[in-house]
């Protein structure tokens, strides 16, 4: 969490560039999330090659996040570090679209992910620092990010098609340069990430809780098909004859109601482990239904409509999962538990989704890919249901047995 190092607080007018900064950074990220796979396919890569390339992102993030966090803490200036990341991303992005060999493409993508993967976390820390950790005011600027994601997703397709072969490179560069310009307009103020360090022993002790480990393993089964969809859904639409505008429309609808889902969940969800386990089981079954509908889709418009379920499934699953992580573990181990949860359901799931999902898509097609997602998700839902039954009958207490040192 960011904190101010100066006594003087920046004025409201000086904070205005935070809105455009969030807008254009999230807009830049959605260009890669929705359209970069199509670019890779156009230059001759198959599904497995695309999946293996996208699987590099969660692997590189394991090194990138600690590096940039250390740099932020050492320099105590999140704004400067964010500018370095954005300039590096701009240079690497330009290189990615210029290389003409697969070897250079993979090398440049490794560097691009090094600058890109921690970008949203760094932006959130910077925004919180200027807001003096005011959660309500932060939410206002976070909405700017959601607006940038949805607006760029909807408009990028026609722009790329109109410009032609270099459309995605040009749009990426312009959007990122606008984000850099917004950051340069912010006042110079010393901020530090002030992120608590998690000792390896804390990670090990969280893994001594058998129920938490079961929760993580079952959650990974549900998260893998979602990560597969994030990577390969644009290619599925393209295979069905869809346009970039339709790809953008699917991403637009998937995130349009996401913020509303989070607000409703935060307001009405009970903080009781049996209640949350029941909700997680239900949401996982909705995920299975979503993938079954995707397997049956034969027109791009069907995929676009199915994406509306994203707000309920993704929003519900990860919000409830985060709440459950806090209830599974005693307070001193909750930060370590959240780190394990994020690593498994975002990192490991993303790597498996890219490699295994790409292989299945390449060799057996999208129907088998999504049917596999149904099976994995249903197994996860069944496991969550059994955990709910166990907690409902016998209760649960978040205790970790710590072995005494000799």
C-alpha positions as CSV (number, residue, x, y, z in Angstrom):
1,X,0.0,0.0,0.0
2,X,1.4,3.4,-0.9
3,X,1.8,6.2,1.6
4,X,2.8,9.8,1.5
5,X,6.2,10.8,2.6
6,X,5.6,14.6,2.5
7,X,3.6,16.6,5.0
8,X,2.0,18.7,2.2
9,X,-0.9,17.1,0.4
10,X,-1.3,17.7,-3.4
11,X,-4.3,19.9,-4.3
12,X,-7.4,18.4,-6.0
13,X,-6.6,20.2,-9.3
14,X,-3.1,18.7,-9.3
15,X,-4.6,15.2,-9.0
16,X,-6.8,15.6,-12.1
17,X,-4.3,13.8,-14.4
18,X,-4.9,10.6,-12.3
19,X,-8.2,10.1,-14.1
20,X,-6.7,10.1,-17.6
21,X,-3.7,8.1,-16.3
22,X,-5.9,5.3,-15.2
23,X,-8.0,5.5,-18.3
24,X,-5.1,5.2,-20.8
25,X,-3.1,2.6,-18.8
26,X,-6.1,0.3,-18.6
27,X,-6.8,1.1,-22.2
28,X,-3.3,0.0,-23.2
29,X,-3.7,-3.2,-21.2
30,X,-6.9,-4.2,-23.0
31,X,-5.3,-3.8,-26.4
32,X,-3.0,-6.7,-25.5
33,X,-5.7,-8.7,-23.7
34,X,-8.2,-8.6,-26.7
35,X,-6.2,-8.1,-29.9
36,X,-2.6,-9.2,-29.5
37,X,-3.5,-12.8,-30.0
38,X,-5.1,-12.0,-33.4
39,X,-1.9,-10.1,-34.4
40,X,0.2,-13.2,-33.5
41,X,-2.1,-15.4,-35.6
42,X,-1.9,-13.0,-38.6
43,X,1.9,-13.3,-38.6
44,X,1.7,-17.1,-38.8
45,X,1.8,-18.4,-35.2
46,X,-0.5,-21.4,-34.4
47,X,-2.6,-21.8,-31.3
48,X,0.1,-23.7,-29.3
49,X,2.7,-21.1,-30.1
50,X,0.4,-18.3,-29.1
51,X,-0.5,-20.0,-25.9
52,X,3.1,-20.7,-25.0
53,X,4.0,-17.1,-25.7
54,X,1.1,-15.8,-23.5
55,X,2.1,-18.2,-20.8
56,X,5.3,-16.3,-20.3
57,X,3.5,-13.4,-18.7
58,X,2.7,-15.0,-15.3
59,X,6.2,-16.5,-15.2
60,X,7.9,-13.2,-15.8
61,X,5.7,-11.5,-13.3
62,X,7.2,-13.6,-10.5
63,X,10.5,-11.8,-11.1
64,X,9.1,-8.4,-12.2
65,X,6.8,-7.7,-9.2
66,X,9.6,-8.1,-6.6
67,X,12.1,-6.1,-8.7
68,X,9.8,-3.1,-9.2
69,X,8.6,-3.2,-5.7
70,X,12.2,-3.1,-4.4
71,X,12.9,-0.2,-6.8
72,X,9.9,1.7,-5.6
73,X,10.8,1.2,-1.9
74,X,14.4,2.2,-2.5
75,X,13.8,5.3,-4.6
76,X,10.6,6.3,-2.7
77,X,9.1,7.7,-5.8
78,X,6.3,5.6,-7.4
79,X,5.7,8.2,-10.1
80,X,9.2,8.0,-11.5
81,X,9.2,4.2,-11.3
82,X,5.9,4.1,-13.2
83,X,7.3,6.4,-15.9
84,X,10.3,4.1,-16.3
85,X,7.9,1.1,-16.7
86,X,5.8,2.9,-19.2
87,X,8.7,4.1,-21.3
88,X,10.2,0.6,-21.2
89,X,6.9,-0.9,-22.2
90,X,6.7,1.6,-25.1
91,X,10.1,0.7,-26.4
92,X,9.6,-3.0,-26.0
93,X,6.1,-2.8,-27.6
94,X,7.6,-1.0,-30.6
95,X,10.3,-3.7,-30.9
96,X,7.7,-6.6,-30.6
97,X,5.9,-5.2,-33.7
98,X,9.1,-4.8,-35.7
99,X,10.9,-8.1,-35.1
100,X,10.9,-10.7,-37.9
101,X,12.0,-13.9,-36.2
102,X,10.3,-16.0,-33.6
103,X,13.5,-16.0,-31.5
104,X,13.5,-12.2,-31.3
105,X,9.7,-12.1,-30.8
106,X,10.0,-14.4,-27.7
107,X,13.0,-12.4,-26.4
108,X,11.2,-9.0,-26.8
109,X,8.0,-10.4,-25.3
110,X,9.9,-11.4,-22.2
111,X,11.1,-7.9,-21.8
112,X,7.7,-6.5,-22.6
113,X,6.0,-8.6,-19.9
114,X,8.8,-7.5,-17.4
115,X,7.6,-3.9,-17.8
116,X,3.9,-4.7,-18.3
117,X,2.9,-7.3,-15.7
118,X,3.3,-5.0,-12.6
119,X,1.9,-1.9,-14.3
120,X,-1.7,-2.1,-12.9
121,X,-0.4,-2.7,-9.4
122,X,2.0,0.2,-9.6
123,X,-0.7,2.5,-11.0
124,X,-3.1,1.5,-8.1
125,X,-0.3,2.1,-5.5
126,X,0.4,5.5,-7.1
127,X,-3.2,6.5,-7.1
128,X,-3.7,5.4,-3.5
129,X,-0.6,7.4,-2.5
130,X,-2.0,10.6,-4.0
131,X,-5.4,9.9,-2.4
132,X,-3.6,9.4,1.0
133,X,-5.1,5.9,1.1
134,X,-8.7,7.2,0.9
135,X,-10.5,4.1,-0.4
136,X,-13.6,6.0,-1.5
137,X,-11.7,8.5,-3.6
138,X,-9.5,5.8,-5.0
139,X,-12.7,4.1,-6.2
140,X,-13.5,7.1,-8.3
141,X,-10.3,6.9,-10.1
142,X,-10.6,3.2,-10.5
143,X,-13.8,3.8,-12.4
144,X,-11.7,5.8,-14.9
145,X,-9.6,2.6,-15.4
146,X,-12.8,0.6,-16.0
147,X,-14.0,3.2,-18.5
148,X,-10.7,3.1,-20.3
149,X,-10.8,-0.7,-20.5
150,X,-14.3,-0.8,-21.9
151,X,-14.1,2.2,-24.2
152,X,-10.8,1.1,-25.8
153,X,-12.0,-2.5,-26.1
154,X,-15.1,-1.3,-28.1
155,X,-13.4,1.2,-30.3
156,X,-10.0,-0.4,-31.0
157,X,-11.2,-3.0,-33.4
158,X,-12.5,-0.6,-36.1
159,X,-9.5,1.6,-35.6
160,X,-7.1,-1.2,-36.2
161,X,-9.0,-2.4,-39.2
162,X,-9.1,1.1,-40.7
163,X,-5.4,1.7,-40.2
164,X,-4.4,-1.7,-41.5
165,X,-1.4,-3.9,-40.7
166,X,0.3,-1.4,-38.3
167,X,-3.0,-0.4,-36.6
168,X,-2.5,-2.3,-33.3
169,X,1.1,-1.0,-33.0
170,X,0.0,2.6,-33.7
171,X,-3.0,2.4,-31.3
172,X,-0.8,0.9,-28.6
173,X,1.8,3.6,-28.9
174,X,-0.6,6.5,-28.9
175,X,-2.6,5.2,-25.9
176,X,0.6,4.5,-23.9
177,X,2.1,7.9,-24.8
178,X,-1.1,9.6,-23.5
179,X,-0.7,7.7,-20.3
180,X,2.9,8.9,-20.0
181,X,1.8,12.4,-20.7
182,X,-0.8,12.2,-17.9
183,X,1.9,10.9,-15.4
184,X,4.2,13.8,-16.3
185,X,1.4,16.3,-15.5
186,X,1.2,14.9,-11.9
187,X,3.0,16.9,-9.2
188,X,6.3,15.5,-8.0
189,X,5.8,14.0,-4.6
190,X,7.7,11.3,-2.6
191,X,5.7,8.1,-2.3
192,X,6.8,4.7,-1.3
193,X,5.0,1.4,-1.8
194,X,5.5,0.4,1.9
195,X,4.5,-3.2,1.0
196,X,4.9,-5.6,3.9
197,X,7.4,-8.4,3.2
198,X,6.1,-12.0,3.5
199,X,8.6,-14.5,5.0
200,X,9.0,-17.9,3.4
201,X,8.1,-19.5,6.8
202,X,4.7,-17.8,6.6
203,X,4.0,-19.3,3.2
204,X,5.0,-22.8,4.5
205,X,2.7,-22.4,7.5
206,X,-0.3,-21.5,5.4
207,X,0.3,-24.7,3.4
208,X,0.0,-26.7,6.6
209,X,-3.7,-25.9,6.7
210,X,-5.2,-28.8,4.7
211,X,-8.5,-27.1,4.1
212,X,-6.7,-24.0,2.7
213,X,-4.6,-26.2,0.4
214,X,-7.7,-28.0,-0.8
215,X,-9.4,-24.7,-1.4
216,X,-6.4,-23.5,-3.5
217,X,-6.3,-26.8,-5.6
218,X,-10.0,-26.7,-6.3
219,X,-9.9,-23.0,-7.1
220,X,-7.1,-23.7,-9.6
221,X,-9.3,-26.2,-11.4
222,X,-11.9,-23.4,-11.8
223,X,-9.4,-20.7,-12.7
224,X,-7.6,-22.6,-15.5
225,X,-10.6,-22.6,-17.9
226,X,-11.2,-18.9,-17.1
227,X,-7.6,-18.2,-18.0
228,X,-8.0,-20.3,-21.2
229,X,-11.0,-18.2,-22.2
230,X,-9.1,-15.0,-21.6
231,X,-6.3,-16.1,-24.0
232,X,-8.2,-17.9,-26.7
233,X,-11.7,-16.4,-26.8
234,X,-10.6,-13.8,-29.4
235,X,-9.2,-16.6,-31.6
236,X,-12.4,-18.6,-31.2
237,X,-14.4,-15.6,-32.4
238,X,-12.0,-15.1,-35.3
239,X,-12.3,-18.8,-36.3
240,X,-16.1,-18.4,-36.4
241,X,-15.7,-15.5,-38.9
242,X,-16.0,-12.7,-36.4
243,X,-14.4,-9.3,-36.7
244,X,-12.2,-7.3,-34.4
245,X,-15.2,-5.2,-33.5
246,X,-17.0,-8.3,-32.3
247,X,-13.9,-9.3,-30.3
248,X,-13.9,-5.9,-28.7
249,X,-17.7,-6.1,-28.1
250,X,-17.2,-9.4,-26.2
251,X,-14.5,-7.9,-24.0
252,X,-16.7,-4.7,-23.5
253,X,-19.7,-6.7,-22.3
254,X,-17.6,-8.9,-20.1
255,X,-16.4,-5.9,-18.1
256,X,-19.3,-3.5,-18.4
257,X,-21.1,-4.9,-15.4
258,X,-18.1,-6.1,-13.5
259,X,-17.8,-3.0,-11.2
260,X,-21.5,-3.3,-10.4
261,X,-21.0,-6.9,-9.4
262,X,-18.2,-6.1,-7.1
263,X,-20.3,-3.3,-5.4
264,X,-23.2,-5.6,-4.9
265,X,-21.1,-8.4,-3.6
266,X,-19.3,-6.0,-1.1
267,X,-22.6,-4.7,0.1
268,X,-24.7,-7.8,0.5
269,X,-22.3,-10.8,0.9
270,X,-22.2,-12.2,4.4
271,X,-18.8,-12.8,6.1
272,X,-19.6,-16.4,7.1
273,X,-17.5,-19.3,5.8
274,X,-20.4,-21.7,5.2
275,X,-22.3,-19.0,3.3
276,X,-19.3,-18.0,1.2
277,X,-18.5,-21.7,0.4
278,X,-22.1,-22.1,-0.8
279,X,-21.8,-19.0,-3.0
280,X,-18.4,-20.3,-4.4
281,X,-20.0,-23.6,-5.3
282,X,-22.9,-21.9,-7.0
283,X,-20.6,-19.5,-9.0
284,X,-18.4,-22.4,-10.0
285,X,-21.5,-24.2,-11.4
286,X,-22.3,-21.0,-13.3
287,X,-18.8,-21.1,-14.7
288,X,-19.4,-24.7,-15.9
289,X,-22.6,-23.5,-17.6
290,X,-20.7,-20.7,-19.3
291,X,-18.1,-23.0,-20.7
292,X,-20.8,-25.4,-21.9
293,X,-22.5,-22.6,-23.7
294,X,-19.2,-21.6,-25.3
295,X,-18.7,-25.1,-26.5
296,X,-22.0,-25.0,-28.3
297,X,-21.5,-21.6,-29.9
298,X,-21.5,-21.4,-33.6
299,X,-21.8,-17.7,-34.2
300,X,-19.7,-14.8,-32.9
301,X,-22.8,-13.0,-31.6
302,X,-23.5,-16.0,-29.3
303,X,-20.0,-15.7,-27.7
304,X,-20.6,-11.9,-27.2
305,X,-23.9,-12.6,-25.3
306,X,-22.3,-15.4,-23.3
307,X,-19.6,-13.0,-22.1
308,X,-22.2,-11.1,-20.1
309,X,-21.9,-13.9,-17.6
310,X,-18.3,-12.8,-16.9
311,X,-19.4,-10.2,-14.4
312,X,-21.2,-12.8,-12.2
313,X,-18.7,-15.7,-12.7
314,X,-15.3,-14.0,-12.6
315,X,-16.4,-11.2,-10.2
316,X,-18.2,-13.6,-7.9
317,X,-15.5,-16.3,-7.9
318,X,-12.5,-14.1,-7.2
319,X,-14.2,-11.7,-4.8
320,X,-15.6,-14.6,-2.7
321,X,-12.3,-16.5,-3.0
322,X,-10.4,-13.5,-1.6
323,X,-12.9,-13.2,1.3
324,X,-12.6,-17.0,2.0
325,X,-8.8,-16.8,2.1
326,X,-9.0,-14.4,5.0
327,X,-11.4,-16.7,6.8
328,X,-9.4,-19.9,6.3
329,X,-6.3,-18.5,8.0
330,X,-5.5,-16.7,11.3
331,X,-4.9,-13.0,11.0
332,X,-1.0,-13.1,11.1
333,X,-1.0,-15.4,8.0
334,X,-3.7,-13.7,5.9
335,X,-1.2,-11.7,3.8
336,X,0.8,-14.9,3.0
337,X,-2.5,-16.7,2.2
338,X,-3.5,-14.0,-0.3
339,X,0.0,-14.3,-1.9
340,X,-0.5,-18.0,-2.3
341,X,-4.1,-17.5,-3.6
342,X,-2.9,-15.0,-6.2
343,X,0.1,-17.1,-7.3
344,X,-2.0,-20.2,-7.8
345,X,-5.1,-18.8,-9.4
346,X,-3.4,-16.2,-11.5
347,X,0.2,-17.3,-12.0
348,X,0.1,-21.1,-12.2
349,X,-3.3,-21.2,-13.8
350,X,-2.2,-18.8,-16.5
351,X,0.9,-20.9,-17.4
352,X,-1.2,-24.1,-17.6
353,X,-3.9,-22.3,-19.6
354,X,-1.4,-21.0,-22.1
355,X,0.5,-24.2,-22.6
356,X,-2.1,-27.0,-22.2
357,X,-5.0,-24.9,-23.5
358,X,-3.0,-24.0,-26.6
359,X,-2.1,-27.7,-27.2
360,X,-5.8,-28.7,-26.9
361,X,-7.0,-25.9,-29.1
362,X,-4.4,-26.7,-31.8
363,X,-5.0,-30.4,-31.9
364,X,-8.7,-30.9,-31.0
365,X,-10.4,-27.5,-31.5
366,X,-12.4,-25.1,-29.4
367,X,-15.3,-27.5,-28.7
368,X,-13.1,-30.0,-26.9
369,X,-11.2,-27.1,-25.2
370,X,-14.4,-25.7,-23.6
371,X,-15.8,-29.2,-22.8
372,X,-12.6,-29.8,-20.9
373,X,-13.2,-26.5,-19.1
374,X,-16.7,-27.8,-18.1
375,X,-15.2,-30.9,-16.7
376,X,-12.5,-29.1,-14.7
377,X,-14.9,-26.5,-13.3
378,X,-17.5,-29.1,-12.4
379,X,-14.8,-31.1,-10.4
380,X,-13.9,-27.9,-8.6
381,X,-17.6,-27.1,-7.8
382,X,-18.1,-30.6,-6.5
383,X,-15.1,-30.2,-4.2
384,X,-16.4,-26.9,-2.9
385,X,-19.7,-28.5,-2.3
386,X,-18.1,-31.2,-0.2
387,X,-16.2,-28.6,1.8
388,X,-19.4,-26.6,2.4
389,X,-21.0,-29.8,3.7
390,X,-18.0,-30.4,6.0
391,X,-18.1,-26.9,7.4
392,X,-21.9,-26.9,7.7
393,X,-21.9,-30.1,9.8
394,X,-18.7,-29.6,11.9
395,X,-17.9,-25.9,11.7
396,X,-14.4,-24.4,11.0
397,X,-11.8,-22.6,13.1
398,X,-8.8,-20.9,11.3
399,X,-6.0,-22.5,13.3
400,X,-2.5,-23.3,12.1
401,X,-0.5,-25.7,14.1
402,X,3.0,-24.3,14.6
403,X,5.7,-26.8,15.4
404,X,7.8,-25.7,18.4
405,X,11.5,-25.2,17.8
406,X,13.7,-27.7,19.7
